[in-house]
Each structure stands twice: as structure tokens, then as C-alpha cells.
Amino acid sequence: MSCEARGHDLPVWATSTLDLPLVFAAGRLGFFGPTGTFTEEALRTTLAAAPAAEDRAHPELVPFPTIPDTLDAVSGGLVDCAIVPIENSIEGTVSVTVDVLAHEVDDVQIVREVQIPIRHRLIARPGVALRDIETVVSHPHANAQCRSWLRAHLPGIEVEAANSTADAVQRVAASDRPWAAIGTAIAAEAYGCVVLEKSIEDHDDNETRFILLSRTRERQDLPEPYKTSVVCKILRDQPGALLLILQEFAHRYINLTKIESRPSKRGLGDYIFLIDMEGRVDDPQVTDALRCLACKLLQVKILGSYPVGVPSTRTDAF
């Protein structure tokens, strides 16, 4: 079932030749900030797993105010790698991340993923008690992950959105109103606030998956399991369009770990498909499947081929 005629349609990426994974070799690392976000925690968790080396300088960690800004920073060369959230076990996909990757940037690759457990703290200025709170501020995903707790303990409370959990803590710290934020313990400490409640997430197994990106594809011979992520854009909506995609993987016994539709931006009812699969992009069966899809679809965009993230052990730091 190989499609040799259109093999050239798969882009050829420069692949790292460094001894270390790209994130461990980076001099400047961007993250969705400001200081104190769960994204920063995920980055620090990743760096803590780096092999010890006396001659390796500590990388500079650079926060950016939004996820698009973070992705633009790595695309534009302001940082060597950047990290953003892409999926939460409760709220699902972080849509802004996948939409920017699918539609707005073409010169970056996912080079690693990391999963961390998420513990949300209710944070306020010193002297503010739970009974005093008028408004809760946080990122929409964090608010949604604590929806039941808020209804049970702060019924009828106003909930406002912020750019990030750390931005929410900053806003609460700067306000003279009895507000609270949902965020991290390190954000509370960084901005002079206190933790009122230590764990307000609705589910104990709440986890978020983060991806690290670079302008270079990760080397394909690291001794770890790999995942390949792609975007499939169909020519038009028609019966069997999804089956057309799935059968190429089924025929080659490629295990898909995720498939999701997102708006194509071309009109209502028109969708693209985001697919994660086990294996490296240069595995013969993966390469063959993607080449065959390139013959049939409007576009096959490879988002990255990278080591699979293993969930971190839950600790009170989160």
C-alpha cells in the first residue's frame, strides 16, 4: 500500500544531532507565564530529570504572557525551546495550543512531552478569610477544574477569567478587594499571598500534559518510546472521510493514542483531525502511512516525533 509517487510531499526537517535531548541542551527556554504557572512547574520538573553535568550552564527561563506569544517566541528564534499546556485530564484539549500549531505556525516541532499532577490552591492576600471572598479569578481551565468545589464552598460567587493562574494571583495580590485566585503554591509565595485551601480540584487524578517545542526535530534514536503527532486536513466533508484516514493506520497495525477533530477555519461543519500515534516518524510503517495519506488529503502536517511523557509522581509542590 505504499504511495511512492507523493513521498516528497512529506517535509524534510533538520533533525538534532546533539548528544542531549534538545530541551536539556537549550540555553533559553520559554514558558507560558508569568512566574508561578503550572507550565513553569512542568518545565522545572523536566529540567530536574536532566543528566548531571558540571560544565552545563543553567538555562535562562523566559516567561511569556499568552500561549500564542510563547509559540511565536520559539518560532521567531527568541528562545531555543518553549513549553505550553496541550491537554488536561478533566477539561480535555487546550484549544488555543492545538489551533496555533495547526493553523498559525509551520516552523516548529514538538520535541518532548511531560505530564504533571495538578493541585489547585485557593489563594488570597493575608487577612482575607474564606467567608470574605467576593470573586474568584483564574485561567478558564483552572476554574473549570474546580467547578464543583466552588459551587459547594463558595455558592453564587463571581468567577473571572485571567490569562494564566499566575496572572490571577498577581491580580489578587494587587487588589484591595477580598478576592481569591486559583493557582500554585509557588505563585502564592512569589506574590506575597497565602493559601486558604490546599487542594480544591474536583478530581484527585487531575493531570495536565505539556509539550516542548523547537525549530529542530528531536533526534529519533533516544532510548525511549516515541509518539508522532500529525494534523490531517481533508479536501472536503464527505462520507467516509475519517475512515479514509484511519484505514491507513489500521492496515499497518499502528496504534493511535488520540484522535480529535477541530474546526478547519474554513466554515461551519468543516474540520481537521489531530492524531497521535505510537512510533517514530521514520519507522517504515509510520512513514508509509503518512505518505499514502499525503496522496489522499489536502495536507498532512507533522507536528513532531518525540519521546512519550511519563506522569510525574504527585507531590505537594503542585
Backbone bond lengths (Angstrom), bond angles and torsions (degrees), N, CA, C in turn:
res aa  C-N    CA-C-N  psi(-1)  N-CA   C-N-CA  omega(-1)  CA-C   N-CA-C  phi
1 M - - - 1.467 - - 1.530 112.25 -
2 S 1.301 118.44 15.16 1.454 121.63 -178.33 1.522 110.91 -70.29
3 C 1.342 117.03 142.27 1.459 123.08 -179.65 1.522 109.08 -111.78
4 E 1.307 117.09 78.04 1.466 120.45 -175.46 1.517 112.39 -65.35
5 A 1.335 118.43 -26.66 1.451 121.15 -172.42 1.517 113.68 -65.94
6 R 1.322 116.93 -29.41 1.462 119.75 -176.24 1.513 112.96 -114.84
7 G 1.339 117.27 19.36 1.455 119.31 -178.43 1.512 113.66 -59.68
8 H 1.342 116.35 -29.25 1.461 119.06 -177.93 1.519 112.52 -70.29
9 D 1.333 117.97 -11.14 1.456 120.43 -179.50 1.523 112.75 -73.85
10 L 1.307 118.07 -15.95 1.456 120.21 174.52 1.525 108.18 -81.12
11 P 1.335 117.21 123.89 1.470 119.01 -176.47 1.519 111.89 -65.75
12 V 1.316 115.26 145.85 1.458 122.01 176.54 1.529 107.78 -97.50
13 W 1.323 116.03 119.30 1.459 121.00 -177.65 1.525 110.54 -102.83
14 A 1.333 115.33 144.54 1.462 119.88 168.87 1.522 108.28 -64.87
15 T 1.319 116.65 127.91 1.460 122.00 -176.72 1.518 109.79 -109.61
16 S 1.317 116.03 140.12 1.456 120.96 -177.13 1.528 111.55 -58.82
17 T 1.314 115.24 140.61 1.462 121.82 173.33 1.527 110.81 -115.72
18 L 1.328 116.46 11.12 1.463 120.59 -179.35 1.521 110.61 -71.05
19 D 1.333 116.05 153.22 1.460 120.38 177.42 1.522 111.61 -68.64
20 L 1.344 116.31 -32.38 1.453 121.60 -178.43 1.521 111.13 -98.23
21 P 1.331 118.78 154.48 1.468 120.43 167.52 1.527 110.16 -54.33
22 L 1.311 116.76 149.16 1.455 121.40 -172.16 1.526 113.18 -56.72
23 V 1.324 117.79 -40.03 1.459 119.13 -176.88 1.520 111.82 -65.56
24 F 1.334 117.57 -31.85 1.456 120.66 -179.95 1.527 112.22 -78.53
25 A 1.321 116.80 -18.43 1.464 120.85 -179.52 1.528 112.25 -96.98
26 A 1.327 117.70 -7.16 1.463 121.32 -174.44 1.525 111.97 -70.70
27 G 1.326 115.76 142.31 1.454 120.99 176.24 1.520 112.48 -89.94
28 R 1.352 116.43 -33.11 1.465 122.21 178.49 1.526 108.48 -127.37
29 L 1.319 115.77 125.44 1.455 121.93 -177.83 1.522 109.20 -121.33
30 G 1.327 115.71 121.58 1.451 120.23 178.17 1.519 111.41 -91.95
31 F 1.336 115.67 152.26 1.457 119.36 175.56 1.520 109.91 -148.60
32 F 1.330 115.11 154.75 1.459 122.21 175.73 1.513 108.15 -68.82
33 G 1.329 116.07 110.32 1.444 121.28 -171.90 1.518 112.59 -109.73
34 P 1.342 114.39 -158.68 1.467 129.51 7.37 1.526 111.95 -78.38
35 T 1.321 116.33 -166.98 1.458 121.35 179.38 1.523 110.58 -53.70
36 G 1.345 114.80 132.24 1.452 119.59 176.81 1.512 115.15 107.51
37 T 1.342 118.72 3.88 1.464 120.62 178.60 1.530 110.55 -80.39
38 F 1.327 115.32 163.40 1.455 120.00 173.15 1.531 110.52 -64.12
39 T 1.325 116.92 -28.04 1.459 120.17 177.54 1.518 110.74 -63.94
40 E 1.317 117.01 -40.25 1.465 119.80 175.20 1.520 110.93 -63.41
41 E 1.340 117.06 -40.62 1.463 120.53 176.65 1.522 110.71 -59.33
42 A 1.343 116.66 -42.89 1.460 120.64 179.65 1.527 110.77 -63.40
43 L 1.321 116.63 -39.71 1.459 120.35 178.05 1.517 111.08 -64.40
44 R 1.318 116.94 -44.93 1.468 120.10 -179.97 1.526 110.71 -66.64
45 T 1.328 117.47 -35.01 1.462 120.96 175.15 1.519 110.50 -61.68
46 T 1.321 116.63 -42.40 1.463 121.48 179.02 1.526 110.79 -63.99
47 L 1.323 117.04 -47.45 1.465 120.87 -177.82 1.521 111.95 -65.53
48 A 1.337 116.95 -29.04 1.464 120.20 178.91 1.518 111.58 -65.61
49 A 1.337 116.84 -20.38 1.459 120.80 179.90 1.525 112.82 -90.86
50 A 1.332 117.05 2.65 1.463 120.45 -179.17 1.525 110.75 -68.00
51 P 1.330 117.54 143.76 1.468 120.02 175.87 1.527 110.45 -60.19
52 A 1.309 116.26 140.87 1.462 120.68 -179.57 1.523 110.60 -68.00
53 A 1.317 115.62 137.92 1.471 120.55 176.95 1.516 108.54 -155.15
54 E 1.319 116.48 123.12 1.463 120.57 -175.87 1.522 112.88 -67.51
55 D 1.333 116.89 -29.08 1.454 119.55 -174.81 1.525 113.22 -94.30
56 R 1.337 118.53 6.73 1.456 120.36 -178.31 1.519 109.53 -92.36
57 A 1.336 115.90 125.96 1.459 120.37 179.97 1.528 109.84 -75.76
58 H 1.325 115.40 150.97 1.459 119.44 175.83 1.530 109.14 -70.58
59 P 1.339 118.11 132.73 1.461 118.91 -179.28 1.524 111.45 -71.65
60 E 1.313 115.56 155.31 1.456 121.39 173.93 1.525 108.43 -84.40
61 L 1.330 116.80 127.24 1.463 122.08 179.41 1.527 108.24 -99.05
62 V 1.347 115.54 123.73 1.464 120.69 -172.09 1.527 109.53 -120.38
63 P 1.346 118.36 115.07 1.471 120.32 179.16 1.526 112.06 -82.11
64 F 1.332 116.47 149.00 1.463 122.92 174.54 1.523 108.80 -129.61
65 P 1.333 117.88 148.22 1.467 120.13 -168.84 1.519 115.72 -74.35
66 T 1.324 118.46 -24.16 1.460 120.62 -179.17 1.524 109.61 -136.91
67 I 1.332 115.81 165.01 1.466 119.68 177.34 1.530 111.41 -65.41
68 P 1.340 120.46 -45.81 1.471 118.69 175.66 1.529 113.20 -57.69
69 D 1.336 117.43 -39.59 1.466 119.97 177.39 1.523 111.09 -61.79
70 T 1.326 116.62 -38.49 1.465 120.78 179.85 1.514 110.73 -65.99
71 L 1.332 116.65 -43.44 1.461 120.12 179.18 1.528 111.15 -68.30
72 D 1.330 116.97 -38.00 1.469 120.07 177.14 1.524 111.12 -63.67
73 A 1.330 117.09 -32.56 1.462 120.55 -178.34 1.521 111.40 -65.15
74 V 1.327 117.39 -41.82 1.460 118.96 178.26 1.522 110.12 -74.80
75 S 1.321 117.50 -37.21 1.461 120.16 177.64 1.519 111.58 -62.84
76 G 1.340 116.61 -38.58 1.456 120.75 -177.97 1.510 114.87 -87.00
77 G 1.332 117.86 0.74 1.452 120.82 176.91 1.513 115.09 82.95
78 L 1.348 118.15 11.64 1.463 119.66 177.75 1.525 111.57 -70.72
79 V 1.333 116.45 -27.49 1.461 121.91 177.08 1.524 108.17 -134.26
80 D 1.328 115.93 159.79 1.466 120.45 179.19 1.521 111.72 -78.59
81 C 1.321 116.40 -38.13 1.463 123.11 177.11 1.519 107.65 -141.73
82 A 1.325 115.72 159.37 1.458 120.68 175.23 1.516 109.20 -143.17
83 I 1.335 116.04 155.23 1.454 121.44 -179.15 1.526 109.95 -127.09
84 V 1.336 115.13 136.98 1.466 121.87 178.35 1.526 108.45 -142.08
85 P 1.329 118.40 156.35 1.469 120.60 174.89 1.522 110.02 -76.72
86 I 1.339 116.53 147.74 1.457 119.57 178.74 1.525 113.14 -129.46
87 E 1.347 118.16 -22.14 1.462 118.57 -176.94 1.523 110.17 -159.57
88 N 1.325 115.42 138.86 1.455 122.02 174.70 1.518 109.74 -118.90
89 S 1.335 116.25 143.93 1.461 120.43 -175.34 1.526 112.77 -68.40
90 I 1.327 118.37 -18.34 1.462 121.73 179.26 1.526 111.17 -100.43
91 E 1.318 117.09 -50.22 1.461 121.56 -173.47 1.520 114.48 -94.53
92 G 1.357 116.79 -7.09 1.457 119.27 176.66 1.514 113.11 82.81
93 T 1.314 115.11 -151.44 1.460 122.07 -172.88 1.529 112.20 -65.50
94 V 1.332 115.71 140.68 1.464 121.56 169.88 1.530 105.80 -83.49
95 S 1.314 115.60 98.33 1.465 120.76 -166.94 1.524 113.15 -61.28
96 V 1.341 117.85 -35.99 1.456 118.63 -178.41 1.525 110.89 -63.45
97 T 1.331 117.83 -35.52 1.462 120.38 179.50 1.526 111.45 -65.01
98 V 1.320 116.89 -51.24 1.466 119.03 -176.91 1.521 111.11 -68.87
99 D 1.324 118.29 -32.97 1.459 119.49 -179.90 1.520 111.82 -69.11
100 V 1.334 116.91 -40.17 1.473 118.85 177.55 1.521 109.91 -65.92
101 L 1.331 117.60 -42.18 1.462 120.00 179.31 1.527 111.51 -64.76
102 A 1.324 116.63 -38.58 1.465 120.17 -176.64 1.516 112.93 -75.57
103 H 1.348 116.79 -35.18 1.462 119.04 -168.27 1.525 115.30 -117.86
104 E 1.332 118.54 -21.41 1.465 118.65 -166.70 1.518 115.34 -116.53
105 V 1.313 119.34 -27.20 1.464 120.22 179.10 1.526 109.39 -122.75
106 D 1.325 115.28 137.57 1.458 120.69 -177.98 1.513 113.65 -122.57
107 D 1.335 116.89 0.90 1.460 118.96 -172.34 1.523 112.63 -119.27
108 V 1.328 117.97 25.97 1.459 120.99 176.13 1.521 109.39 -128.72
109 Q 1.321 115.12 158.34 1.455 122.44 178.39 1.522 109.75 -133.24
110 I 1.322 116.14 143.31 1.459 120.29 170.75 1.526 107.50 -70.72
111 V 1.330 117.08 129.39 1.465 120.00 -176.55 1.527 113.06 -118.12
112 R 1.315 117.28 -9.33 1.473 120.90 178.11 1.511 108.34 -171.18
113 E 1.320 116.64 154.98 1.449 120.79 171.07 1.523 109.00 -128.86
114 V 1.330 114.78 155.75 1.465 120.60 177.80 1.516 107.79 -142.83
115 Q 1.313 117.21 139.56 1.458 122.81 176.67 1.525 109.04 -114.03
116 I 1.323 116.02 133.25 1.461 119.08 175.63 1.530 109.68 -131.14
117 P 1.332 116.75 146.59 1.466 120.17 173.56 1.524 109.61 -70.43
118 I 1.297 116.18 146.81 1.460 121.15 -176.28 1.522 110.13 -115.31
119 R 1.331 115.53 123.06 1.455 121.66 171.50 1.519 108.62 -119.05
120 H 1.307 115.82 118.42 1.458 120.80 -178.62 1.522 110.57 -91.18
121 R 1.327 115.28 134.54 1.465 122.01 177.41 1.525 109.07 -107.08
122 L 1.322 116.09 143.68 1.458 120.76 169.77 1.521 106.44 -92.71
123 I 1.334 116.52 121.27 1.465 122.98 -167.21 1.528 109.79 -124.21
124 A 1.321 116.36 139.35 1.469 121.14 178.24 1.525 109.61 -146.57
125 R 1.333 115.23 171.77 1.470 119.84 174.23 1.524 109.74 -70.04
126 P 1.316 117.86 152.40 1.465 119.98 175.94 1.533 110.76 -54.71
127 G 1.317 116.23 136.68 1.460 121.33 179.45 1.508 114.58 95.64
128 V 1.329 117.87 -14.56 1.466 121.40 177.97 1.522 108.48 -89.04
129 A 1.323 117.06 126.15 1.463 122.21 179.53 1.524 110.42 -100.23
130 L 1.320 115.62 163.36 1.460 120.96 -178.92 1.532 110.70 -56.18
131 R 1.324 117.54 -40.64 1.471 121.05 -177.17 1.530 112.66 -68.80
132 D 1.346 117.19 -16.81 1.466 120.82 -177.38 1.526 113.59 -86.02
133 I 1.314 117.41 -15.62 1.474 121.23 -166.42 1.525 111.47 -67.06
134 E 1.335 115.26 129.43 1.459 122.24 177.53 1.526 112.31 -100.77
135 T 1.341 116.37 -34.70 1.467 121.90 -172.58 1.519 109.24 -141.95
136 V 1.319 115.62 140.71 1.464 121.90 173.49 1.525 108.18 -113.41
137 V 1.327 116.14 132.44 1.457 122.81 -176.12 1.521 109.31 -120.85
138 S 1.337 117.16 135.34 1.462 120.39 170.96 1.523 109.97 -173.03
139 H 1.323 114.37 178.52 1.463 120.19 174.05 1.525 108.54 -64.58
140 P 1.335 119.09 143.93 1.469 120.87 -178.15 1.522 114.14 -53.40
141 H 1.328 118.44 -37.07 1.457 120.25 178.49 1.520 111.04 -65.84
142 A 1.319 117.78 -40.46 1.467 120.60 179.00 1.528 110.41 -66.83
143 N 1.324 116.54 -43.21 1.461 119.23 176.97 1.517 111.45 -57.37
144 A 1.332 116.27 -43.89 1.458 120.75 -178.19 1.525 111.86 -66.74
145 Q 1.334 116.91 -33.68 1.464 120.56 -179.22 1.526 112.33 -73.66
146 C 1.335 117.09 -10.99 1.467 121.46 179.90 1.536 110.89 -119.81
147 R 1.301 117.79 19.07 1.461 122.45 -172.06 1.529 112.57 -57.76
148 S 1.319 116.87 -47.27 1.469 120.19 -176.98 1.529 111.09 -67.67
149 W 1.325 116.89 -40.43 1.469 120.09 178.92 1.526 110.45 -61.73
150 L 1.319 116.44 -43.03 1.459 120.25 -179.49 1.522 110.99 -64.12
151 R 1.324 117.02 -41.40 1.462 119.58 178.63 1.524 111.30 -63.67
152 A 1.342 116.34 -37.95 1.463 119.76 -176.76 1.523 112.87 -76.33
153 H 1.326 117.57 -36.86 1.467 120.29 -171.79 1.526 114.25 -106.35
154 L 1.339 116.48 -22.24 1.461 120.37 178.21 1.529 108.85 -134.43
155 P 1.316 117.53 61.24 1.465 120.60 -175.45 1.523 111.95 -61.63
156 G 1.335 114.68 136.57 1.453 120.18 178.01 1.504 115.33 76.07
157 I 1.327 117.49 4.84 1.459 120.99 -177.50 1.525 110.50 -70.98
158 E 1.313 116.85 146.05 1.455 120.78 175.81 1.524 109.78 -76.21
159 V 1.336 116.06 135.70 1.462 121.26 179.81 1.524 108.60 -119.21
160 E 1.321 116.51 125.26 1.458 122.41 -179.17 1.529 110.54 -114.20
161 A 1.321 115.06 151.39 1.466 120.91 179.24 1.520 110.81 -93.19
162 A 1.331 115.08 146.10 1.462 122.54 174.53 1.519 108.87 -129.31
163 N 1.322 116.94 165.63 1.461 120.43 -179.57 1.519 112.41 -65.94
164 S 1.328 117.29 -29.44 1.462 122.11 -179.52 1.520 107.66 -159.36
165 T 1.334 116.40 168.93 1.464 119.65 176.87 1.521 110.96 -64.62
166 A 1.324 117.02 -38.01 1.468 119.54 179.57 1.518 111.36 -69.09
167 D 1.336 116.90 -38.00 1.459 120.29 175.77 1.526 109.99 -60.64
168 A 1.335 116.84 -37.72 1.467 120.75 177.79 1.525 111.16 -62.08
169 V 1.321 117.20 -43.48 1.459 120.46 179.58 1.527 110.19 -64.64
170 Q 1.326 117.01 -39.96 1.468 120.36 176.69 1.526 111.03 -59.29
171 R 1.321 116.18 -44.17 1.462 120.36 -179.27 1.524 111.11 -63.74
172 V 1.320 116.91 -42.16 1.458 120.99 179.18 1.526 110.47 -64.75
173 A 1.320 116.62 -41.86 1.472 120.58 179.88 1.519 111.95 -62.82
174 A 1.347 116.44 -32.41 1.465 120.48 -176.40 1.526 112.76 -87.78
175 S 1.333 117.88 -11.74 1.456 121.21 -176.03 1.530 111.15 -89.26
176 D 1.335 115.50 148.77 1.463 119.30 173.81 1.520 111.68 -96.98
177 R 1.336 116.57 6.39 1.450 121.96 177.13 1.525 110.53 -90.22
178 P 1.329 118.68 156.85 1.471 121.06 178.11 1.526 111.46 -77.97
179 W 1.319 114.68 70.87 1.460 121.76 179.81 1.525 109.60 -99.74
180 A 1.336 114.39 163.19 1.462 121.00 173.69 1.517 108.93 -135.51
181 A 1.315 115.34 156.83 1.459 121.55 178.14 1.518 109.14 -122.94
182 I 1.310 115.54 155.77 1.462 121.76 169.82 1.521 106.57 -103.82
183 G 1.337 117.13 121.17 1.452 119.46 -176.11 1.507 112.38 -167.43
184 T 1.323 115.31 -156.70 1.458 122.02 -175.27 1.523 111.12 -100.31
185 A 1.316 115.27 159.85 1.454 120.64 176.85 1.524 111.19 -64.20
186 I 1.343 117.08 -36.57 1.466 118.67 -179.31 1.522 111.03 -69.41
187 A 1.342 118.08 -30.34 1.463 120.11 175.85 1.516 110.28 -68.58
188 A 1.337 116.87 -40.87 1.464 120.00 177.84 1.522 110.65 -57.94
189 E 1.325 115.95 -45.15 1.462 120.42 -179.99 1.519 111.44 -67.27
190 A 1.335 116.74 -41.84 1.462 121.14 -176.08 1.516 112.30 -64.76
191 Y 1.338 117.58 -32.96 1.459 120.26 -173.98 1.524 112.93 -109.97
192 G 1.343 116.97 17.90 1.446 121.19 171.56 1.517 114.76 72.26
193 C 1.326 117.10 30.62 1.458 121.71 179.16 1.530 110.45 -109.89
194 V 1.322 116.03 179.19 1.462 121.27 179.26 1.518 109.27 -127.75
195 V 1.313 115.43 155.54 1.469 121.85 178.43 1.525 108.50 -91.13
196 L 1.331 116.16 119.86 1.464 121.28 177.57 1.529 111.72 -85.59
197 E 1.331 116.63 -39.97 1.464 122.64 179.01 1.519 107.82 -135.60
198 K 1.329 116.62 133.48 1.465 120.72 -169.95 1.521 114.70 -83.01
199 S 1.314 118.58 -29.39 1.464 119.59 -172.68 1.515 109.15 -149.04
200 I 1.348 117.01 96.68 1.464 120.34 -173.99 1.529 112.32 -113.72
201 E 1.341 117.52 8.90 1.466 118.78 176.76 1.532 109.61 -66.80
202 D 1.323 116.08 149.17 1.464 121.32 -175.11 1.523 113.10 -75.31
203 H 1.331 118.13 -20.00 1.463 121.39 -177.85 1.523 109.14 -132.67
204 D 1.330 116.34 133.02 1.460 121.15 -177.59 1.525 112.98 -66.14
205 D 1.342 116.53 -27.44 1.463 119.42 -177.74 1.536 111.93 -94.78
206 N 1.315 116.60 28.67 1.457 122.02 178.31 1.535 109.99 -65.25
207 E 1.325 116.84 122.03 1.469 122.38 178.86 1.523 109.60 -137.13
208 T 1.307 115.91 152.46 1.456 121.79 174.76 1.526 109.65 -125.92
209 R 1.322 114.17 139.65 1.464 121.27 176.71 1.524 108.62 -101.43
210 F 1.324 115.45 131.62 1.457 122.64 179.60 1.525 109.01 -117.62
211 I 1.320 115.92 150.56 1.463 120.26 176.99 1.521 109.86 -121.64
212 L 1.330 115.01 143.37 1.454 122.73 173.51 1.516 108.33 -104.66
213 L 1.320 115.45 139.25 1.463 120.97 -174.96 1.512 111.35 -127.67
214 S 1.342 115.09 151.34 1.457 122.15 178.89 1.522 107.97 -147.65
215 R 1.320 116.77 166.79 1.465 120.08 175.54 1.526 111.76 -82.15
216 T 1.324 117.09 -7.18 1.461 122.61 178.12 1.523 109.11 -114.69
217 R 1.318 116.92 139.68 1.464 120.24 176.49 1.528 109.62 -70.74
218 E 1.335 116.16 142.41 1.458 120.19 178.23 1.522 110.11 -64.71
219 R 1.326 116.71 147.60 1.458 120.57 175.97 1.530 109.10 -58.98
220 Q 1.317 115.79 149.55 1.462 120.81 -170.42 1.521 113.40 -103.00
221 D 1.337 117.39 15.53 1.457 119.11 -177.03 1.524 112.97 -123.89
222 L 1.331 117.29 20.64 1.462 119.05 175.72 1.526 109.50 -70.40
223 P 1.332 117.74 146.35 1.476 120.99 -174.24 1.532 112.15 -79.87
224 E 1.331 117.08 56.19 1.459 123.14 -178.47 1.516 108.92 -139.61
225 P 1.331 117.91 155.46 1.469 119.75 172.42 1.531 109.57 -63.18
226 Y 1.324 115.88 146.53 1.463 121.18 -177.97 1.517 111.15 -117.06
227 K 1.329 113.51 157.22 1.454 123.58 173.55 1.528 107.54 -129.74
228 T 1.323 117.04 145.80 1.459 121.82 174.57 1.520 108.38 -121.83
229 S 1.326 116.53 131.44 1.463 122.20 -178.92 1.522 109.54 -114.50
230 V 1.337 116.68 134.92 1.456 121.32 -178.47 1.528 110.15 -137.90
231 V 1.317 114.85 159.29 1.454 122.78 169.77 1.527 107.34 -115.74
232 C 1.326 116.30 129.12 1.464 121.93 177.76 1.525 109.13 -112.01
233 K 1.322 115.92 120.94 1.458 121.56 178.92 1.527 108.67 -108.86
234 I 1.347 115.62 119.71 1.457 119.58 -178.25 1.525 109.54 -86.05
235 L 1.340 115.27 156.71 1.466 120.04 -178.80 1.517 111.25 -68.87
236 R 1.343 116.16 -42.41 1.465 121.07 178.75 1.519 108.91 -158.09
237 D 1.320 115.46 158.66 1.458 120.60 177.33 1.523 109.39 -73.03
238 Q 1.324 116.23 124.03 1.465 120.39 -178.92 1.518 108.74 -156.35
239 P 1.351 117.08 157.26 1.467 119.26 177.98 1.528 110.89 -57.41
240 G 1.332 115.91 134.88 1.459 120.55 176.90 1.506 114.77 83.68
241 A 1.351 118.04 6.39 1.469 119.84 -177.64 1.523 111.15 -61.62
242 L 1.335 116.77 -43.72 1.465 119.43 179.06 1.529 111.04 -69.43
243 L 1.339 116.33 -40.11 1.466 119.75 177.99 1.528 110.78 -59.24
244 L 1.320 116.78 -36.49 1.460 121.29 178.46 1.521 110.84 -56.56
245 I 1.337 115.89 -36.76 1.464 121.15 179.53 1.528 110.91 -77.86
246 L 1.321 115.98 -49.21 1.462 120.30 -172.49 1.521 112.63 -64.96
247 Q 1.324 117.32 -33.40 1.466 118.01 -175.63 1.524 112.41 -66.66
248 E 1.324 117.49 -27.01 1.466 119.27 178.52 1.530 110.91 -66.05
249 F 1.324 116.58 -34.89 1.461 120.18 177.86 1.529 110.98 -79.46
250 A 1.332 116.95 -39.79 1.465 120.41 -179.31 1.521 111.26 -62.74
251 H 1.319 117.61 -41.74 1.465 121.20 -178.91 1.519 112.24 -63.35
252 R 1.322 115.95 -23.95 1.469 120.23 -178.02 1.529 112.31 -106.12
253 Y 1.312 117.26 9.12 1.469 123.33 177.99 1.530 111.42 56.62
254 I 1.334 115.87 40.27 1.463 121.17 175.75 1.518 108.10 -91.86
255 N 1.319 116.98 124.01 1.459 121.23 -178.14 1.525 110.14 -82.45
256 L 1.325 116.50 122.10 1.456 122.06 176.07 1.522 108.96 -90.66
257 T 1.322 116.78 128.72 1.463 121.08 -178.99 1.525 112.24 -97.23
258 K 1.330 117.05 -14.91 1.459 120.19 177.73 1.516 109.12 -162.15
259 I 1.336 115.95 140.46 1.463 121.38 169.91 1.519 107.63 -142.20
260 E 1.309 115.85 132.53 1.464 120.83 -175.38 1.513 109.58 -147.36
261 S 1.310 116.79 143.29 1.461 121.47 175.31 1.525 109.64 -98.44
262 R 1.322 115.41 146.40 1.458 122.47 175.57 1.521 108.04 -138.58
263 P 1.337 118.29 152.42 1.465 119.89 177.72 1.527 111.50 -57.25
264 S 1.322 114.59 140.75 1.470 119.78 -178.43 1.515 112.75 -81.53
265 K 1.323 118.00 -11.22 1.469 125.31 -174.54 1.522 111.58 74.60
266 R 1.355 117.35 8.39 1.459 120.55 -179.50 1.524 112.25 -102.20
267 G 1.313 118.47 -3.91 1.455 120.51 179.58 1.514 111.11 146.90
268 L 1.330 116.57 161.15 1.453 121.57 179.54 1.525 110.72 -60.46
269 G 1.322 115.53 138.77 1.459 120.09 177.39 1.517 114.09 82.00
270 D 1.335 117.73 2.09 1.465 121.16 -179.84 1.530 107.91 -109.50
271 Y 1.335 116.99 128.17 1.453 120.58 -169.62 1.527 112.15 -132.82
272 I 1.333 114.35 156.73 1.457 122.04 167.17 1.525 107.30 -111.08
273 F 1.327 116.71 166.75 1.455 121.33 -179.37 1.522 109.44 -123.00
274 L 1.336 115.33 128.36 1.462 121.88 174.81 1.511 107.74 -102.28
275 I 1.327 116.17 127.17 1.460 121.46 -173.23 1.523 109.99 -130.56
276 D 1.339 116.00 131.21 1.462 122.83 169.65 1.514 108.14 -109.36
277 M 1.312 116.36 138.11 1.468 120.91 -179.64 1.513 110.42 -137.71
278 E 1.314 116.53 154.47 1.456 121.18 174.41 1.520 109.50 -73.39
279 G 1.332 116.13 140.95 1.454 120.27 174.53 1.513 113.66 115.89
280 R 1.334 114.55 165.50 1.458 122.76 178.00 1.517 110.23 -89.37
281 V 1.329 115.53 152.80 1.453 119.47 -178.44 1.522 111.97 -64.08
282 D 1.342 117.89 -26.98 1.456 119.48 179.53 1.525 113.50 -95.80
283 D 1.350 117.62 7.75 1.462 119.12 168.56 1.526 107.92 -63.27
284 P 1.337 119.06 134.55 1.470 120.10 -174.33 1.519 114.22 -52.33
285 Q 1.356 117.39 -42.71 1.462 118.36 -176.71 1.525 111.50 -70.60
286 V 1.351 117.74 -34.06 1.462 120.45 178.09 1.523 110.03 -69.90
287 T 1.330 116.29 -47.12 1.463 120.51 178.32 1.517 110.85 -57.09
288 D 1.341 116.99 -45.38 1.456 121.43 -177.60 1.525 111.18 -63.48
289 A 1.332 116.94 -42.33 1.464 120.43 179.54 1.527 110.99 -63.12
290 L 1.321 117.59 -43.78 1.462 120.75 -178.23 1.524 111.59 -68.92
291 R 1.317 117.17 -35.40 1.458 119.84 177.71 1.523 110.96 -66.93
292 C 1.322 116.51 -39.36 1.465 119.30 177.84 1.527 111.19 -66.81
293 L 1.334 116.53 -38.58 1.458 119.16 177.48 1.527 111.59 -65.39
294 A 1.340 116.77 -34.79 1.456 120.09 178.16 1.522 111.77 -61.92
295 C 1.339 116.93 -25.64 1.466 120.99 176.56 1.526 111.43 -72.34
296 K 1.335 116.97 -29.07 1.463 121.24 -168.32 1.518 113.84 -103.58
297 L 1.320 117.52 -22.60 1.457 121.32 -170.51 1.519 112.06 -109.52
298 L 1.332 114.22 164.79 1.455 119.49 176.49 1.519 110.88 -64.48
299 Q 1.345 116.99 -40.47 1.457 121.28 178.98 1.522 110.16 -159.14
300 V 1.324 116.61 143.15 1.458 123.72 167.49 1.529 106.12 -120.19
301 K 1.308 115.61 113.74 1.470 121.81 -177.17 1.519 108.72 -110.26
302 I 1.315 116.79 119.12 1.460 121.82 179.74 1.524 108.50 -87.25
303 L 1.329 116.24 117.88 1.458 121.32 -179.12 1.520 112.57 -85.45
304 G 1.344 116.56 -20.12 1.455 118.74 178.53 1.507 111.77 159.27
305 S 1.320 114.85 158.93 1.464 123.86 173.95 1.523 105.49 -133.71
306 Y 1.337 117.37 114.35 1.462 120.05 -161.10 1.523 111.43 -153.54
307 P 1.323 117.76 159.94 1.461 121.39 177.85 1.526 112.12 -62.62
308 V 1.311 115.64 141.25 1.457 122.84 -177.92 1.522 109.84 -76.04
309 G 1.307 116.91 135.41 1.450 120.80 179.01 1.517 112.44 -77.89
310 V 1.310 116.64 141.68 1.459 123.74 176.74 1.524 107.43 -107.72
311 P 1.336 119.63 131.39 1.468 120.46 -178.95 1.520 112.14 -56.10
312 S 1.329 115.94 137.67 1.457 121.38 177.47 1.524 109.70 -77.61
313 T 1.317 115.77 156.79 1.462 121.13 175.74 1.521 109.10 -69.43
314 R 1.342 116.05 133.54 1.458 119.43 -179.78 1.532 110.25 -66.60
315 T 1.318 115.24 130.01 1.469 120.01 176.50 1.512 108.29 -134.54
316 D 1.316 115.99 166.91 1.461 120.51 -178.02 1.527 111.82 -69.31
317 A 1.354 116.73 -14.38 1.459 119.08 179.60 1.505 112.35 -63.68
318 F 1.322 117.56 -21.19 1.447 119.13 -178.71 1.527 111.12 -96.77
